[in-house]
Amino acid sequence: MLSVYEGFFSGGARIVHSDVIMGLVEGGQHHSVLSIHGEVHRETTRQAMQDDACYQQLTAAGVGVSTLGRSLGGGEGQVSTGFTGPELADAARALAGADVVLSLKEQPLTLLNQGGLPRRPVVVCLHRSDPEHQGAALDELKAAIADGKVVACVCCAESTRDAYRASGIPPEVLHVIPNGVDLLRFRPDPARRLAFRASLGIPDTAPVVVFAARYATMKNIPLFLRAAHAWLRREPAGHVVMCGTGMTADHQPALAADLDTAFGADREQLAGRLHLLGVRRDMETVYAGSDVVALTSSFGEAAPLCLIEGMMCGAVPVATDIGDSASIVAGHGIITPPDPDAIASAWTEAVLGRAEFAKAHARSRERFSRTRMIASYAALIDGLHTHHTTTTATPPLPS
């Protein structure tokens, strides 16, 4: 198996895909990864591949990771063009050793669609619900399907399948495998809860809301901050935690401006209860230390990983109705309109109802299991490989 990444940088899709690879390796498959870019510049953060947590986890698990060495910067949905001869030769060598190729989202198809590369069945793993925002990458996906190169698309959510089907992708190639998480890692943990709060000087009994996201337009940071302002004013003991790429005012000027706009004259007064943590590699601890996991996205989301991880650690999910959020949150938390006062009120309701919501979380753990997710990926890949091997086998010579 070969997985092709656009690049390595913080984000739920890369976390899920890398976890799938490691799970399939645990099951006996052999995997390698080719990253088109060796470094990525996004959300005012420049990150080398080797510094990424997913890269480090994959290589520690024995998965070989190589790169074409490009540098990626700019907005979402862009695609790479103008591949050189040496780059195509590197890609050809990587593809030659694979039986099946996984493409993490549709952007890598700009490489895989190049002429002259070894032809292998490609499975595209889709993790968003807004194909219209993926620019030329959607056209690359349609071209690869029409050519027969892409044999399946794995959608992490029903909303993903619906959106891509509406954009013209044939329904027969779209398969839904919902996201799952490691239930041994993501679980309620009183010791982690106390340690996290102590590290930030948060009292044991204080209500805590966590927002785990990169600084991006789709996440609707201004809406979240307006809700945080309203909630902190009405909850004098409350604390708000923000973590993810770009979630530090020192390194993200736009976040600093958003804070000034949302909090105004109250910023200095409330600043001690608003914690900007940036990228964290111990999200199981952050979630276990929180009471609510919040999401205020306005587009693009499919099956938000933060809601699942937070919920499995005991935080109540409160989210806007985007992607599959409503089906994930149903019975486990609260869906809100995109209104800051309504969101702030829902956070308070979630804190008060946390003990009851915890019962529903416990009953649903199998539904959100990594084991279930990886078994579904393995069954799909094995079936596609068997079909491809059978249909492309060399027929016997006539007697």
DRENKOL-672341 format. One record per atom (N, C-alpha, C): residue in three letters; x, z, y. Coordinates in steps of 0.2 Angstrom, whole numbers, plus 5000, padded with zeros to 4 digits. Each point is the difference from the previous one (the first is absolute). Layout:
<sites>
ALAXZY/...
</sites>
This chain:
<sites>
MET500450004994/MET499650005006/MET500450005006/LEU499849965005/LEU500450005007/LEU499450015005/SER500250055004/SER499550015006/SER500449985006/VAL499649965004/VAL500349985007/VAL499750035006/TYR500450045004/TYR499850045005/TYR500249965007/GLU499650005005/GLU500249985006/GLU500550045003/GLY500050064999/GLY500650055002/GLY499850074998/PHE500450045001/PHE499950084999/PHE499950035007/PHE499450035001/PHE499950055005/PHE499450044999/SER499950055003/SER499550054999/SER499349975000/GLY499650014995/GLY499349985000/GLY499750014993/GLY499350005000/GLY499750024994/GLY500149954994/ALA500049935002/ALA500049954995/ALA500650004997/ARG500650015003/ARG500750014997/ARG500050064995/ILE499750055002/ILE500050064996/ILE499649994994/VAL499449975000/VAL499649994994/VAL500449954996/HIS500249945003/HIS500349954995/HIS500750034997/SER500450045004/SER500650024997/SER499850054994/ASP499550045001/ASP499750054995/ASP499849964994/VAL499649945001/VAL499849964994/VAL500649984996/ILE500549975004/ILE500649984996/ILE500350054996/MET500150065003/MET500350064996/MET499650024994/GLY499350005001/GLY499650014994/GLY500149954995/LEU500049945002/LEU500149944995/LEU500650014996/VAL500650025004/VAL500650014997/VAL500050054995/GLU499650065002/GLU500050054995/GLU499649984994/GLY499649955000/GLY499649984994/GLY500449944996/GLY500649995002/GLY500449964996/GLY500249935003/GLN499749985006/GLN500149935003/GLN500750015004/HIS500349945000/HIS500649995004/HIS499849975007/HIS500250035005/HIS499849985007/HIS500749995004/SER499949965005/SER500549995005/SER499649985007/VAL500350015006/VAL499749995006/VAL500549965004/LEU499749955004/LEU500349965005/LEU499750015006/SER500450025005/SER499750015007/SER500349955004/ILE499549965004/ILE500249955004/ILE500450025006/HIS499950065002/HIS500350035006/HIS500450064998/GLY500650015003/GLY500450054998/GLY499950065005/GLU499749985006/GLU499950065005/GLU499349975004/VAL499750055002/VAL499349995003/VAL500050045007/HIS499849975005/HIS499950035006/HIS499250005002/ARG499750064999/ARG499350015002/ARG499950065003/GLU499450015004/GLU499850065003/GLU500650035004/THR500449965003/THR500650025004/THR500550044995/THR500049994994/THR500550034995/THR500349944996/ARG500750005000/ARG500449954996/ARG500250044994/GLN499849974994/GLN500250034994/GLN500349964995/ALA500650024998/ALA500349964994/ALA499750014994/MET500049954995/MET499750014994/MET500250064996/GLN500750015000/GLN500350064996/GLN499750075003/ASP499750005006/ASP499850075002/ASP499350014999/ASP499649954997/ASP499350014998/ASP499950044994/ALA499550055000/ALA499950044995/ALA499849964993/CYS499649955001/CYS499849964994/CYS500649964997/TYR500449985004/TYR500749974997/TYR500450054996/GLN500050065003/GLN500450054997/GLN499750024993/GLN499350015000/GLN499750024994/GLN500049944995/LEU500049945002/LEU500049944995/LEU500750004997/THR500550005004/THR500750004997/THR500250064996/ALA499750065002/ALA500250064996/ALA499649994993/ALA499549965000/ALA499649994993/ALA500349954996/GLY500649975003/GLY500349944996/GLY499849935002/VAL499550005005/VAL499849935002/VAL500549975004/GLY500249944998/GLY500549965005/GLY499649975006/VAL500350015006/VAL499749985006/VAL500649955003/SER499849945002/SER500449965004/SER499749975006/THR500349975004/THR499749985007/THR500449935002/LEU499649965003/LEU500249945003/LEU500450025007/GLY499950065002/GLY500450035006/GLY499849985007/ARG499449975000/ARG499749995007/ARG499850065003/SER499949995007/SER499850065004/SER499349985003/LEU499550044999/LEU499349995002/LEU499850045006/GLY499749975005/GLY499850045006/GLY499449965002/GLY499550045004/GLY499449965003/GLY499450034997/GLY499549965001/GLY499350034998/GLY499849994993/GLU499450024999/GLU499850004993/GLU499749934999/GLY500049974993/GLY499749944998/GLY500549945001/GLN500650015003/GLN500549955001/GLN500349984993/VAL500349944999/VAL500349984994/VAL500749985001/SER500450004995/SER500749975001/SER500049934999/THR500449965003/THR500149934999/THR500749985000/GLY500149944999/GLY500749975001/GLY500550034995/PHE499850014993/PHE500550034996/PHE500649954999/THR500650034999/THR500649964999/THR500149994993/GLY500549964999/GLY500249984993/GLY500250064996/PRO500550045003/PRO500250064996/PRO499450054999/GLU499550015005/GLU499550044999/GLU499549984994/LEU499949935000/LEU499649974994/LEU500450014993/ALA500649995001/ALA500450014993/ALA499950074998/ASP500150055004/ASP499950074998/ASP499350014997/ALA499549975004/ALA499350014997/ALA499949974994/ALA500349944999/ALA500049974993/ALA500250044994/ARG500650035002/ARG500350044995/ARG499650064998/ALA499750035005/ALA499550064999/ALA499449974996/LEU499749955001/LEU499449974997/LEU500249984993/ALA500649974999/ALA500149984993/ALA500050054995/GLY500150065001/GLY500050064995/GLY499350035000/ALA499549975003/ALA499450045000/ALA499549964996/ASP499550044996/ASP499449964997/ASP499450005004/VAL499950055005/VAL499550015004/VAL500350025007/VAL499749985005/VAL500250025007/VAL499450045004/LEU500250055002/LEU499550045005/LEU500249995007/SER499649985004/SER500149995007/SER499650065004/LEU500450045003/LEU499750055004/LEU499749985007/LYS499449994999/LYS499649965006/LYS500149935000/GLU499749965004/GLU500149935000/GLU500649975004/GLN500350045004/GLN500649985004/GLN500649974996/PRO500150034994/PRO500649974997/PRO499949934997/LEU499349985000/LEU499949934997/LEU500349955004/THR500250015006/THR500449955004/THR500749984997/LEU500250054996/LEU500649994996/LEU499849974993/LEU499650034997/LEU499849984993/LEU499749935000/ASN499749975006/ASN499749945000/ASN500649945001/GLN500650025001/GLN500549955002/GLN500149964994/GLY500149935001/GLY500149964994/GLY500750014997/GLY500049984993/GLY500650004997/GLY500250074996/LEU499650055002/LEU500150074997/LEU499750004993/PRO500250044995/PRO499750004993/PRO499350025001/ARG499649974996/ARG499350015000/ARG499850064996/ARG499750055002/ARG499850064997/ARG499350025002/PRO499650034995/PRO499350025003/PRO500150065005/VAL499649995005/VAL500150055006/VAL499350045000/VAL500150075001/VAL499450045001/VAL500150035007/VAL499649995005/VAL500050025006/VAL499650075001/CYS500450055002/CYS499650075001/CYS499850005007/LEU499450015002/LEU499750005006/LEU499850075002/HIS500150025006/HIS499950075002/HIS499750015007/ARG499749955002/ARG499650005007/ARG499349974999/SER499650015005/SER499449975000/SER499849955006/ASP500649985003/ASP499949955005/ASP500549945000/PRO499849964995/PRO500449944999/PRO500149955006/GLU499550015005/GLU500049965006/GLU500650025004/HIS500350064999/HIS500550035004/HIS500749984997/GLN500049974995/GLN500649994996/GLN500349935002/GLY499749975005/GLY500449945002/GLY500149944995/ALA500649975000/ALA500149954996/ALA500150024993/ALA500150064998/ALA500050034994/ALA499449984995/LEU499450015003/LEU499449984997/LEU500049934998/ASP500349955004/ASP500049934998/ASP500549994994/GLU500550045000/GLU500550004995/GLU499750024993/LEU499650055001/LEU499650034994/LEU499649944997/LYS499649975004/LYS499549954998/LYS500449944997/ALA500649985003/ALA500449954997/ALA500250014993/ALA500350064999/ALA500350024994/ALA499450014995/ILE499450025001/ILE499550004995/ILE499849934999/ALA499949955005/ALA499849934998/ALA500649974996/ASP500650025001/ASP500549974996/ASP500150034993/GLY499650054998/GLY500050034994/GLY500650054999/LYS500450015005/LYS500550055000/LYS499850075000/VAL499550025004/VAL499750075000/VAL499450004995/VAL500150044995/VAL499550004995/VAL499550065000/ALA500250055005/ALA499550065001/ALA500250035006/CYS499550035003/CYS500150055006/CYS499750074998/VAL500550055001/VAL499750074999/VAL499850035006/CYS499450015001/CYS499750035006/CYS500050084999/CYS500250045005/CYS500050074999/CYS499450035002/ALA499549965002/ALA499350035002/ALA499549944999/GLU499450025000/GLU499449955000/GLU500049975006/SER500150035006/SER500049975006/SER500549945001/THR500650014997/THR500549954999/THR499849944997/ARG499750014994/ARG499749944996/ARG499549975004/ASP499550035003/ASP499549975004/ASP500249965006/ALA500550035004/ALA500349975005/ALA500449934998/TYR500450004995/TYR500449954998/TYR499549944997/ARG499550034997/ARG499549954997/ARG499749965006/ALA499850045005/ALA499649975006/ALA500549955004/SER500750014999/SER500449965003/SER500249944996/GLY499749994995/GLY500149944996/GLY500450004993/ILE500250064999/ILE500450014993/ILE499550004995/PRO500249964994/PRO499550004995/PRO499950074996/PRO499450014999/PRO499850074998/PRO500350014993/GLU500149954996/GLU500350014993/GLU500750035000/VAL500449995005/VAL500750025000/VAL500050075003/LEU499550035003/LEU500050075003/LEU499850054995/HIS500450054999/HIS499950064996/HIS500150065004/VAL499650054999/VAL500050065004/VAL500450064995/ILE500550035003/ILE500350064996/ILE500150055006/PRO499650055000/PRO500050055006/PRO500650045000/ASN500350025006/ASN500650045000/ASN499950064997/GLY500650034997/GLY500050064997/GLY500650045002/VAL500150064999/VAL500550045002/VAL500350054994/ASP500650025001/ASP500350054995/ASP499650075000/LEU499650014996/LEU499650075000/LEU500550064999/LEU500549994997/LEU500550065000/LEU500350015006/ARG500249955004/ARG500350015007/ARG499450025005/PHE499549965000/PHE499550025005/PHE499450044997/ARG500150065002/ARG499550064997/ARG500050055005/PRO499550045000/PRO500050065004/PRO500650054998/ASP500350035005/ASP500650044999/ASP500150055005/PRO499850064998/PRO500050065005/PRO500750015003/ALA500549994996/ALA500750025002/ALA500249945005/ARG499949944999/ARG500149955005/ARG499650015006/ARG499450024999/ARG499650015006/ARG500350055005/LEU500250054997/LEU500350065004/LEU500749985003/ALA500449964996/ALA500649985003/ALA500049955005/PHE499549955000/PHE499949955005/PHE499850035006/ARG499550055000/ARG499850035006/ARG500550045003/ALA500450044996/ALA500550045003/ALA500649965003/SER500149944998/SER500549965003/SER499849975007/LEU499450005001/LEU499749985007/LEU499850065004/GLY500050064997/GLY499750055004/GLY499350015000/ILE499649974995/ILE499350005000/ILE499850064996/PRO499550045003/PRO499750054996/PRO499749984993/ASP500050044995/ASP499749994994/ASP499349985000/THR499650035005/THR499349995000/THR499849955005/ALA500449975004/ALA499949955005/ALA499749934997/PRO499549975002/PRO499849944998/PRO500549945002/VAL500249964995/VAL500549945002/VAL499749944998/VAL500149955004/VAL499849934999/VAL500649965000/VAL500149964995/VAL500649954999/VAL499849935001/PHE500449965003/PHE499949935001/PHE500649974998/ALA500049964994/ALA500649974997/ALA499949935001/ALA500449975004/ALA499949925002/ALA500649985004/ARG500249944999/ARG500549975005/ARG499749985006/TYR500450005005/TYR499749985007/TYR499849925000/ALA499449994999/ALA499849935000/ALA499349995003/THR499849945003/THR499449995003/THR499450024995/MET500049984994/MET499550014995/MET499850074999/LYS500550055001/LYS499950074999/LYS499650035005/ASN499949965006/ASN499650035006/ASN500250075002/ILE500750005002/ILE500350075002/ILE499650035006/PRO499849955005/PRO499750035006/PRO499350044998/LEU499749974995/LEU499450044998/LEU500150064997/PHE500550004995/PHE500250074997/PHE500250055005/LEU500449985005/LEU500350055005/LEU499450025004/ARG499549965002/ARG499450035004/ARG499650054996/ALA500049994993/ALA499650044996/ALA500550074999/ALA500649995000/ALA500550064999/ALA499950045007/HIS500049975005/HIS499950045007/HIS499350045000/ALA499549964998/ALA499450045000/ALA500050064995/TRP500349994994/TRP500050054995/TRP500450065002/LEU500649985002/LEU500450065002/LEU499750045006/ARG499749975004/ARG499650045006/ARG499550044997/ARG499649984995/ARG499550044997/ARG500250054994/GLU500649984998/GLU500350054994/GLU500650035002/PRO500050065004/PRO500650035003/PRO500550014995/ALA499850014993/ALA500550014995/ALA500349944996/GLY499749945002/GLY500149944996/GLY500749975002/HIS500349974995/HIS500649965000/HIS499949934998/VAL500349955003/VAL500049934998/VAL500749984998/VAL500149964994/VAL500649984998/VAL500049925000/MET500549975003/MET500049934999/MET500749984997/CYS500049964995/CYS500649984997/CYS499949924998/GLY500649974999/GLY500149934998/GLY500549975005/THR500149934999/THR500549965004/THR499750005007/GLY500450015005/GLY499850005007/GLY499650065002/MET499950054996/MET499650065002/MET500550055003/THR500449985005/THR500450055004/THR500049975007/ALA499850045005/ALA500049975007/ALA500649985002/ASP500650034998/ASP500649985003/ASP500249934998/HIS499849984994/HIS500249934997/HIS499549955001/GLN499450025002/GLN499449955001/GLN499750015007/PRO500249975005/PRO499850005006/PRO499249995001/ALA499749964996/ALA499349995000/ALA499650064998/LEU500350044995/LEU499750064998/LEU500050055005/ALA500550005004/ALA500150055006/ALA499449985005/ALA499949945001/ALA499549975005/ALA499350024997/ASP499949994994/ASP499450024997/ASP499850075001/LEU500550044999/LEU499950085000/LEU499850015007/ASP500449975005/ASP499850025007/ASP499349985002/THR499849944997/THR499349985002/THR499550044996/ALA500150024994/ALA499550044996/ALA500050075003/PHE500550035001/PHE500050075002/PHE500150025007/GLY500249955004/GLY500050015007/GLY500350075002/ALA499750045004/ALA500350065003/ALA500050054995/ASP499749994994/ASP500050054994/ASP500649994996/ARG500449955001/ARG500649994995/ARG500450054999/GLU500350035006/GLU500550055000/GLU499750074997/GLN499350015001/GLN499750064998/GLN499950004992/LEU499849944998/LEU499949994992/LEU500649984996/ALA500549985003/ALA500649974997/ALA500350044994/GLY499950075001/GLY500350044995/GLY499650004993/ARG499449975000/ARG499649994994/ARG499949934998/LEU500449965003/LEU500049934998/LEU500749984997/HIS500149994994/HIS500749994997/HIS500149934998/LEU500549975003/LEU500249934999/LEU500650004995/LEU499949984994/LEU500650014995/LEU500349944998/GLY499849945002/GLY500349944997/GLY499949994993/VAL500549964997/VAL500049994993/VAL500250064996/ARG499550024995/ARG500150054995/ARG500149974993/ARG500450034996/ARG500149984993/ARG499750064995/ASP499650055003/ASP499750054996/ASP499350005002/MET499749955000/MET499349995002/MET499550054995/GLU500250014994/GLU499650054996/GLU500050075003/THR500650025004/THR500050065003/THR499650005007/VAL500049955003/VAL499749995007/VAL499250004998/TYR499849974995/TYR499350004998/TYR499850064998/ALA500450044996/ALA499850064997/ALA499950055005/GLY500449995006/GLY500050055005/GLY499449995005/SER499649954999/SER499549985005/SER499350014997/ASP499550005004/ASP499350014998/ASP499649935001/VAL500249965004/VAL499749935001/VAL500549955000/VAL499949944997/VAL500449945001/VAL499549955003/ALA500349985006/ALA499649965004/ALA500249925000/LEU499549965001/LEU500149935001/LEU499649975005/THR500249965005/THR499649985006/THR500149925000/SER500249974995/SER500149935000/SER499449955002/SER500249955004/SER499449955002/SER500049944996/PHE500549984996/PHE500049944996/PHE500650004995/GLY500049964995/GLY500649994996/GLY500050044994/GLU499850065000/GLU500050054995/GLU499649974993/ALA500350024995/ALA499749984993/ALA499850064997/ALA500550034996/ALA499950074997/ALA500550055002/PRO499950035006/PRO500650035004/PRO500350064995/LEU500649994999/LEU500450054996/LEU499950075002/CYS500150015007/CYS500050075003/CYS499350034998/LEU499549975000/LEU499450044998/LEU500050024993/ILE500349964995/ILE500050024993/ILE500550064999/GLU500649995003/GLU500550054999/GLU499850065003/GLY499850005006/GLY499750065004/GLY499550044996/MET499549964997/MET499550034997/MET500250034993/MET500549974997/MET500250034993/MET500450065002/CYS500350015006/CYS500350065002/CYS499650065003/GLY499349985000/GLY499650055003/GLY499749995007/ALA500349955004/ALA499749995006/ALA499449965000/VAL499550015004/VAL499449975000/VAL500149935004/PRO499849944998/PRO500149945003/PRO499449995005/VAL500249985006/VAL499549985006/VAL500249945002/ALA499649955000/ALA500349935001/ALA499449965003/THR500249955004/THR499649955003/THR499849954994/ASP499549965001/ASP499749964994/ASP500449935000/ILE500550004997/ILE500449945000/ILE500349994993/GLY500049944997/GLY500249984993/GLY499650044995/ASP500350034995/ASP499750044995/ASP499950075002/SER500250025006/SER500050075002/SER499350044998/ALA499549975002/ALA499350034998/ALA500050024993/SER500149954995/SER500050014993/SER500550064998/ILE500650005003/ILE500550054998/ILE499750075002/VAL499850005006/VAL499850065004/VAL499350034997/ALA499649964998/ALA499350024998/ALA500050064995/GLY499750055002/GLY500050064996/GLY500650055001/HIS500549975003/HIS500750045000/HIS500250015007/GLY499649985005/GLY500250015007/GLY499449975005/ILE500349975006/ILE499549985005/ILE500249945003/ILE499549955000/ILE500149945004/ILE499750015007/THR500449975005/THR499850015007/THR499949945004/PRO499649995005/PRO500049955004/PRO500750005004/PRO500249945004/PRO500650015003/PRO499950035007/ASP499850065000/ASP499950045006/ASP500450065000/PRO500450025005/PRO500450065000/PRO499750064999/ASP499450015003/ASP499650065000/ASP499750014993/ALA499849954997/ALA499750004993/ALA500650014995/ILE500549975001/ILE500650024996/ILE500250075000/ALA500150035006/ALA500250075001/ALA499550044997/SER499349995000/SER499550044997/SER500150004992/ALA500149944998/ALA500149994993/ALA500650044997/TRP500650005004/TRP500550044998/TRP499950074999/THR499650035005/THR499850074999/THR499550014994/GLU499549954999/GLU499650014994/GLU500449994994/ALA500549965000/ALA500450004994/ALA500450064998/VAL500350035005/VAL500350065000/VAL499650064997/LEU499450005002/LEU499550054998/LEU499849994993/GLY499949944998/GLY499849984993/GLY500549994995/ARG500650015002/ARG500649994996/ARG499950024993/ALA499850064999/ALA500050034993/ALA499549964996/GLU499449985003/GLU499549964996/GLU500349934998/PHE500349975005/PHE500349934999/PHE500650014994/ALA500350055000/ALA500550014995/ALA499849994993/LYS499450024999/LYS499650004993/LYS500049924998/ALA499749965005/ALA500049934999/ALA500649974999/HIS500550025004/HIS500749974999/HIS500350014993/ALA499950064997/ALA500250024994/ALA499749964994/ARG499349985001/ARG499649974995/ARG500249925000/SER500449985006/SER500149935001/SER500749984998/ARG500450054998/ARG500749985000/ARG500249944995/GLU499750004995/GLU500149944995/GLU499949935003/ARG499550005004/ARG499849945004/ARG500649975004/PHE500350055003/PHE500649985005/PHE500750014997/SER500049994993/SER500650014996/SER500549945001/ARG500650025000/ARG500549945000/ARG500049984993/THR499950044995/THR500049974993/THR499549954999/ARG499450015002/ARG499549955000/ARG500249945003/MET500350005006/MET500249945004/MET500549964996/ILE500550034998/ILE500649974996/ILE499749974994/ALA499650034996/ALA499749974994/ALA499649945001/SER499750005006/SER499649945002/SER500549945002/TYR500550015004/TYR500549955001/TYR500349984994/ALA500250044995/ALA500449984994/ALA499549954996/ALA499450024999/ALA499549964996/ALA499949935004/LEU500050005006/LEU499949935004/LEU500649964999/ILE500650035001/ILE500649964999/ILE500149984993/ASP499950044995/ASP500149984993/ASP499649944998/GLY499350015003/GLY499649944998/GLY500249945003/LEU500250005007/LEU500249945003/LEU500649974997/HIS500550044998/HIS500649984997/HIS499949974993/THR499550034996/THR499849974994/THR499749935000/HIS499550005005/HIS499749935002/HIS500549955002/HIS500450025004/HIS500549955003/HIS500549984994/THR500250044996/THR500549984995/THR499649964995/THR499450014998/THR499649964996/THR499949935002/THR499850005007/THR499849935003/THR500649965001/THR500650035001/THR500649965002/THR500549994994/ALA499850024994/ALA500449994994/ALA500149934999/THR500649984998/THR500249934998/THR499649994993/PRO499649945000/PRO499649994994/PRO500549974995/PRO499850014994/PRO500449984994/PRO500149925000/LEU500549974998/LEU500149934999/LEU499549984994/PRO499749945001/PRO499649974995/PRO500449994994/SER499750014994/SER500349994994/SER500049924998/
</sites>
